[in-house]
């Protein structure tokens, strides 16, 4: 994916970090979704794999307005040794695998 230019739509980006030496088994999911109130937001879901998760919403008026924020989050995840999992990067939010 080209991280420099804002895409026309963004599905779900899933990052994972597995480091047995540091007992780090973490995930981070980033997606662009419509909220219950009709606004749009960047949704962050993260936590330890197999445990409860945290979910945060950061509202933005449009995807181009959110893009600098999304790029910054991606840079931080990659700098912290997370890897992007390929299948989810093209799947729209809520879509079932294989559809």
N, C-alpha and C positions, 0 to 999 in steps of 0.2 A: 504494500500500500504506500502511496505517496503521502508522506506526512507534512509536506510543505504546503500543499494546496487543500483547501476545504472540499470534501466530497459533497455531492448533491444530497446524499442521505448516508446515515451511519447506522449500522446494525449494532451488534454486541462485540466488544473486544474483551477477550479473556486472557489474562496473564497468570502465570503460575511460577512459583519459586519453590523448588525442592532441593534442600541442602541437608542431607542426613547428618553431616558433621556438626552442623549448628542447630539441629533439630528444628529446621524451618520447613514447614509444609504449608505454604500459604497460597491464596489465590486473590485476584483483584479483577473485578468485572466492571467495565465502563460501557455505558450505553446512553443513547439519546432517546428520550421517551416523552410522550404527552402525559401530563399529570392529571389527577382527578379533577382539577379546576380548569382544565383546558389550556394551561400554559405548557411550555416545553422546558425540559430540564436535562442536565447531565446527571445520570444516576451512577453512583459508585457503590458497589457491593464488595466487601472484602472480609477476610478472616482466615482462620486456620482451617485447612481442609478437614472435613468431617465434624466440624464444630459449628456453633451458631455464628451468624454473620452480622455485620453492621451494614446499614444502608443509609446513604446520604444523598440528598437532592440539591443541586445547584441550578437555579432557574436562569434561563437566558431567553431573549426574545426570538432568536433564530440560531440555526446551526453555524452560519458564518460568524456570528457574534461570539459563540461559544468555542470556536475552533482554537484560538490562542490558548485558552484554558485547557482544552482537551490535549493539545500538543504538549503543554507543560506537564500534565499528569502522565502522559505516555513517557516523556523523557525521564521523569523521576522513577517510574516503575522499571524502565530498562536500566537505569543507573543502579538501582537496587537489586540487580541480577534476576529480575523476573523475565520470563520468556513469553512471547506472544504465541498462543495456541491457535493454529491455523484455521480449524473448522469454524469457530465462532466468529472470526473477523468479518465474514461475509453474510452471516445469518442475521436477518432482521430480528429485533426484539420480539419475543413471544413465539417465534417460528419453531416448529418441531424439526429435529434433525431428519434429513432425507426428503424434506418437502420443498 
